């Protein structure tokens, strides 16, 4: 019931955690306190029993050598000097008849506590804690002696009970102070921790589409909260980067889609307002088909890049003979190369280079790189295509003697729709290298580029085996 009420309380998390901690700490300390109390009482009783047994043996030896009337006087004297409320003596016959006893009203309730029938000559001592008439308790021992006599000795344990009482009061007060102090300290610590988590929440609430500069402050302690804050800040950085890329992508898409749409609209308007003969109608239809094909290729390439980067596309695991694949790709582009008077040099190792991957994807990687090299290499230039295998990867290298890439453009060549200054007058969508990079990464590889303006470019693809 208490636990359910704590759960239902509409209070802050530090307070709830503090209540849970205080409850757990109180139960634990209470159990330890109770265990210590039991052990203390047992230890004190064991000490009393040891003293009682020693004294009882001494008096039993005396009773064997003394007459009953002398024992009676001895019991009364011992009780008088020790205090009648502190000690009790009694000697019984085997049938329970009192032979000698120290008289005291305080010990009347204890006289019938021990049943003589339970004690025999061969039995062990019988100990029992009894209540006195006045106040307090006493510990009694009943011991069987020779001749069937039973000797009983009792001592008050009021002083021991007082010591236990003092321990309980002092321990209880100390336990209460410890619980209160621990609860206060735990609340302070928990408040500091939750306050740092609250900073993360407030930062998340403060973030809007036009406000991505908010970051969670860290203490550089590298504890769990700092790690959480750093992870949250890294996520914000990635979100900001993605939004910036999305804005650039949207702008590029709008720019690249606008051209074909404008041309299609222009041709359609001419056909609508003018009188065209059959040849002009065919030319207009051809322009529309050409622009539609361009739009279809643009959209298909964008979708393919997106699906590849998102891991949606399932790539096959095939045994690819790289020498044969690259040779077929070079043969495919030999005719366009001859038209531009560009020589393609093929450099392959003597043995077969085998790679396990998607044959169609690797074909597109090689084809796009060769097409890109031919596109930006002037007439009379050279394109070199080579392949080699290392201990850990298959390496495809495509180099050209084309226009090259400026250093400031190299970091952006694999971005979608990015086109260098030298390539803005050439046909293309700016998606070829983006697709190549996406396909290479899908095979757990990486691609690099080395280039300088006027000195050509070299693209190197590393596919791990």
C-alpha positions in Angstrom: 0.0 0.0 0.0 2.8 2.4 0.9 4.7 1.6 -2.2 1.6 2.2 -4.4 1.0 5.6 -2.7 4.6 6.6 -3.3 4.2 5.8 -7.0 1.0 7.8 -7.3 2.3 10.9 -5.6 2.7 13.8 -8.0 6.1 14.9 -6.8 9.4 15.4 -8.4 11.7 12.5 -9.3 14.5 13.5 -6.8 11.9 13.4 -4.0 10.5 10.1 -5.1 14.0 8.6 -5.4 14.9 10.0 -2.0 11.8 8.4 -0.4 12.6 5.1 -2.0 16.2 5.4 -0.8 15.1 6.4 2.7 12.6 3.5 2.9 15.3 1.0 1.7 17.9 2.5 4.0 15.6 2.5 7.0 14.6 -1.1 6.4 18.2 -2.2 6.0 19.4 -0.2 9.1 16.4 -1.4 11.1 17.3 -5.0 10.2 20.9 -4.5 11.2 19.9 -2.7 14.4 17.4 -5.6 15.3 20.1 -8.2 14.6 22.6 -6.3 16.8 20.0 -6.1 19.6 19.4 -9.8 19.5 23.1 -10.6 19.5 23.7 -8.2 22.4 20.9 -9.7 24.5 22.2 -13.2 23.8 25.7 -12.2 24.7 24.6 -10.7 28.0 22.4 -13.7 28.9 25.3 -16.0 28.0 27.6 -14.1 30.5 24.9 -14.2 33.2 24.4 -18.0 32.6 28.1 -18.6 32.9 28.2 -16.7 36.3 25.1 -18.5 37.5 26.5 -21.9 36.7 29.8 -21.2 38.4 28.0 -19.9 41.6 25.5 -22.7 41.5 28.2 -25.4 41.5 29.9 -23.7 44.4 26.7 -23.6 46.5 25.8 -27.2 45.5 29.2 -28.4 46.9 28.5 -26.5 50.2 25.0 -27.9 50.5 26.3 -31.4 50.4 28.4 -30.7 53.5 26.0 -28.5 55.4 22.8 -29.2 57.3 19.5 -27.7 56.2 19.2 -25.1 59.0 22.7 -23.9 58.3 21.9 -23.6 54.6 18.8 -21.6 55.4 20.8 -19.1 57.4 23.5 -18.9 54.7 20.9 -18.2 52.0 19.3 -15.4 54.1 22.8 -13.9 54.8 23.8 -14.0 51.2 20.5 -12.5 50.0 20.8 -9.8 52.7 24.3 -8.7 51.8 23.8 -8.9 48.0 20.3 -7.4 48.1 17.1 -9.4 48.4 15.8 -8.0 45.2 19.1 -8.9 43.4 19.6 -12.6 44.3 17.5 -15.6 45.2 18.4 -19.0 46.7 16.3 -22.1 47.1 16.9 -25.8 47.8 14.3 -28.4 47.0 14.0 -32.1 47.7 13.6 -34.6 44.8 9.8 -34.5 45.3 9.7 -30.6 45.2 9.5 -29.9 48.9 11.3 -26.6 49.8 14.2 -27.4 52.2 15.8 -23.9 52.3 15.0 -20.6 50.7 15.9 -16.9 50.8 12.8 -14.9 51.6 11.8 -12.0 49.4 8.5 -10.8 48.1 10.0 -9.7 44.8 10.9 -13.3 44.0 7.5 -14.8 44.8 6.4 -15.0 41.1 9.6 -16.8 40.3 9.2 -19.6 42.9 6.8 -21.5 40.7 8.5 -20.9 37.4 10.7 -24.0 37.5 8.9 -27.4 37.6 11.1 -29.8 39.7 9.9 -32.7 37.7 11.8 -31.4 34.7 15.1 -31.7 36.6 16.8 -35.0 37.2 20.2 -35.9 38.6 21.7 -36.6 35.2 20.1 -33.6 33.4 21.8 -30.5 32.3 21.2 -27.1 34.1 17.8 -25.5 33.3 17.9 -21.7 32.7 14.9 -19.5 32.6 14.2 -15.8 32.5 11.4 -14.7 34.9 9.7 -11.5 35.9 10.0 -10.0 39.3 7.1 -8.6 41.3 8.6 -5.1 41.5 10.2 -4.3 38.2 12.7 -5.9 35.9 13.6 -9.4 35.2 15.8 -12.1 36.6 17.7 -15.1 35.3 17.4 -18.4 37.2 19.3 -21.7 37.1 18.0 -25.0 38.4 20.7 -27.6 39.0 20.3 -31.2 40.2 22.8 -32.4 42.8 23.6 -35.6 44.7 20.9 -37.1 46.8 18.2 -35.9 44.4 18.3 -32.3 45.7 17.6 -29.4 43.4 19.4 -26.1 43.8 17.9 -22.9 42.3 19.8 -19.7 42.0 18.5 -16.5 40.6 20.0 -13.1 39.9 18.4 -9.9 38.7 19.4 -8.8 35.2 17.9 -5.3 35.7 21.3 -3.7 35.1 21.7 -5.6 31.8 18.2 -4.6 30.8 19.1 -1.0 31.5 22.2 -1.4 29.3 20.1 -2.8 26.5 17.6 0.0 27.0 20.3 2.6 26.7 21.6 0.9 23.6 18.2 0.9 22.0 17.6 4.6 22.8 21.0 5.7 21.7 21.0 3.4 18.6 17.5 4.4 17.7 18.4 8.1 17.9 21.6 7.5 15.9 19.7 5.5 13.4 17.1 8.3 12.9 19.9 10.8 12.5 21.7 8.6 10.0 18.5 8.1 8.0 17.7 11.8 8.0 21.2 12.8 7.1 21.5 10.2 4.4 18.1 11.2 2.9 19.1 14.9 2.8 22.5 14.1 1.2 20.9 11.7 -1.3 18.3 14.3 -2.2 21.1 16.8 -2.9 23.1 14.4 -5.0 20.0 13.2 -6.9 18.8 16.8 -7.4 22.2 17.6 -9.0 22.0 14.6 -11.3 18.4 15.2 -12.3 19.1 18.9 -12.8 21.7 17.9 -15.4 19.1 15.6 -17.1 16.6 18.5 -16.9 19.1 20.6 -18.9 19.0 18.0 -21.6 15.2 18.1 -21.6 15.1 21.9 -21.7 17.5 22.0 -24.6 15.4 19.5 -26.5 12.3 21.7 -25.8 14.1 24.8 -26.9 15.2 23.3 -30.3 13.1 24.4 -33.2 13.5 24.3 -37.0 15.2 27.7 -37.0 17.0 27.3 -33.8 19.5 24.4 -33.9 22.4 26.1 -32.2 21.3 25.1 -28.7 23.6 22.6 -27.0 23.7 20.9 -23.6 26.4 22.2 -21.3 28.8 19.6 -20.0 31.1 19.5 -17.0 33.9 17.6 -18.7 33.7 15.0 -16.0 33.1 12.2 -18.6 30.6 10.6 -16.3 27.3 9.0 -17.5 25.5 12.3 -17.6 28.3 13.9 -19.6 28.3 11.0 -22.0 24.5 11.4 -22.4 24.9 15.1 -23.0 27.7 14.5 -25.5 25.6 11.9 -27.4 22.7 14.3 -27.4 24.9 17.1 -28.8 26.3 14.8 -31.4 22.7 13.9 -32.4 21.9 17.6 -32.7 25.0 18.2 -34.8 23.9 15.4 -37.2 20.4 16.7 -37.3 21.6 20.2 -38.1 23.9 18.8 -40.8 21.1 16.7 -42.3 18.8 19.8 -42.4 21.4 21.8 -44.1 22.0 19.1 -46.6 18.2 18.8 -47.1 18.0 22.5 -47.8 20.8 22.3 -50.3 19.3 19.1 -51.8 15.9 20.8 -52.1 17.4 23.7 -53.9 19.4 21.5 -56.2 16.3 19.4 -57.0 14.3 22.5 -57.8 17.0 23.8 -60.0 17.5 20.5 -61.9 13.8 19.8 -62.3 13.0 23.3 -63.4 15.0 23.1 -66.6 13.3 20.1 -68.1 9.9 21.2 -67.0 10.4 24.7 -68.6 11.5 23.1 -71.8 8.6 20.7 -71.9 6.2 23.6 -71.1 7.8 25.8 -73.8 7.4 23.1 -76.5 3.8 22.4 -75.3 2.9 26.1 -75.5 4.3 26.3 -79.1 2.3 23.3 -80.1 -0.8 24.8 -78.4 -0.7 28.3 -80.0 1.0 27.6 -83.3 0.3 25.7 -86.4 2.9 23.0 -86.8 3.4 20.6 -89.6 4.0 16.9 -89.1 7.8 17.3 -88.9 7.6 20.0 -86.3 5.1 17.9 -84.3 7.6 15.1 -84.4 10.5 17.3 -83.3 8.4 18.7 -80.4 7.4 15.2 -79.3 11.0 14.2 -79.5 12.0 17.1 -77.2 9.3 16.2 -74.7 10.3 12.5 -74.7 14.0 13.5 -74.2 13.2 15.7 -71.3 10.9 13.1 -69.7 13.7 10.5 -70.1 16.1 13.0 -68.4 13.6 13.5 -65.5 13.0 9.8 -65.2 16.8 9.1 -65.0 17.2 11.9 -62.5 14.5 10.6 -60.2 15.5 7.0 -60.6 19.1 7.8 -59.7 18.0 9.8 -56.6 15.7 6.9 -55.5 18.5 4.4 -56.0 21.0 6.5 -54.0 18.4 6.9 -51.2 17.5 3.2 -51.1 21.2 2.2 -51.1 22.2 4.6 -48.3 19.2 3.6 -46.3 20.1 -0.1 -46.6 16.8 -1.0 -48.3 18.4 -2.4 -51.5 19.3 -6.1 -51.2 22.7 -6.8 -52.8 23.6 -10.3 -54.0 26.7 -12.1 -53.0 28.2 -13.3 -56.3 31.6 -14.4 -57.4 32.8 -11.7 -59.7 35.7 -12.0 -62.0 37.0 -8.4 -62.0 39.3 -8.8 -65.0 36.3 -9.8 -67.2 33.9 -7.2 -65.7 36.4 -4.3 -66.3 37.2 -5.5 -69.8 33.6 -5.5 -70.8 33.1 -2.1 -69.3 36.0 -0.7 -71.3 34.7 -2.3 -74.5 31.3 -0.7 -73.8 32.9 2.8 -73.7 35.4 2.2 -76.5 33.1 3.7 -79.1 32.4 7.0 -77.2 36.1 7.2 -76.5 37.0 6.9 -80.2 34.5 9.6 -81.0 36.3 12.0 -78.7 39.7 10.8 -79.8 40.5 9.6 -76.2 42.6 6.5 -75.6 41.6 4.1 -72.9 44.5 2.1 -71.4 43.6 -1.1 -69.6 46.0 -2.4 -67.0 45.0 -5.8 -65.4 47.0 -8.4 -63.5 47.7 -11.7 -65.1 45.8 -13.8 -62.7 42.0 -13.6 -62.1 41.0 -11.1 -59.5 37.9 -12.5 -57.7 35.5 -10.4 -55.6 32.4 -11.5 -53.7 29.7 -8.9 -54.2 26.7 -7.7 -56.3 27.7 -8.0 -60.0 25.3 -5.3 -61.2 26.4 -2.8 -58.5 30.1 -3.3 -59.3 29.4 -2.8 -63.0 27.7 0.5 -62.3 30.7 1.6 -60.1 33.2 0.9 -62.9 30.9 2.3 -65.7 30.2 5.6 -63.9 33.9 6.2 -63.1 34.9 5.5 -66.8 31.9 7.7 -68.1 32.9 10.5 -65.7 36.6 10.3 -66.9 35.6 10.4 -70.5 33.2 13.3 -69.9 35.8 15.6 -68.5 38.8 14.6 -70.6 39.6 16.6 -73.7 40.2 15.2 -77.2 43.6 13.5 -77.4 43.7 12.7 -73.7 44.1 9.4 -72.0 42.0 7.4 -69.5 43.6 4.5 -67.6 41.6 1.8 -65.9 43.5 -0.7 -63.7 42.7 -3.3 -61.1 44.8 -4.9 -58.4 44.3 -7.1 -55.4 45.9 -6.7 -52.0 45.8 -8.9 -48.9 42.7 -7.1 -47.7 40.9 -5.5 -50.6 40.3 -5.3 -54.4 41.4 -1.9 -55.7 39.9 -0.3 -58.9 41.7 2.7 -60.1 40.4 5.1 -62.9 42.6 8.0 -63.8 42.4 10.6 -66.6 44.2 13.6 -68.0 41.2 15.8 -68.0 40.3 19.2 -66.5 40.9 18.1 -62.9 39.3 19.3 -59.7 40.2 22.3 -57.6 41.2 21.7 -54.0 38.2 23.5 -52.6 35.8 21.3 -54.6 37.4 17.9 -53.8 35.6 17.5 -50.4 32.2 18.0 -52.2 32.6 15.9 -55.3 30.6 13.0 -53.8 27.7 15.2 -52.7 24.4 15.0 -54.5 23.9 17.5 -57.4 27.4 19.0 -56.8 29.1 20.1 -60.0 32.5 21.7 -60.2 33.0 25.0 -62.2 34.7 23.1 -65.0 31.7 20.7 -65.4 28.8 23.1 -65.3 28.7 23.4 -69.1 28.7 19.6 -69.5 25.7 17.4 -69.5 25.0 15.5 -66.3 22.9 15.5 -63.2 25.6 15.7 -60.5 24.5 12.3 -59.1 27.0 9.9 -60.7 29.7 10.1 -58.1 27.1 10.1 -55.3 25.7 6.9 -56.6 29.2 5.4 -56.9 30.0 6.3 -53.3 26.7 4.8 -52.1 27.3 1.5 -53.9 30.9 1.4 -52.6 29.8 2.0 -49.0 27.1 -0.7 -49.4 30.0 -3.1 -50.0 31.8 -1.8 -46.9 34.4 -0.1 -49.1 35.6 3.5 -49.6 36.5 5.7 -52.5 39.1 8.4 -52.6 40.1 11.0 -55.2 43.3 12.8 -56.0 43.2 15.7 -58.5 44.5 19.1 -59.4 43.2 21.6 -62.0 44.6 20.8 -65.5 46.4 17.7 -64.3 43.5 15.2 -64.4 41.9 13.1 -61.6 42.4 9.7 -60.1 39.6 7.8 -58.4 40.5 4.8 -56.3 37.9 2.3 -55.0 38.8 -0.1 -52.3 36.5 -3.1 -51.8 37.3 -5.3 -48.8 37.5 -9.0 -49.6 
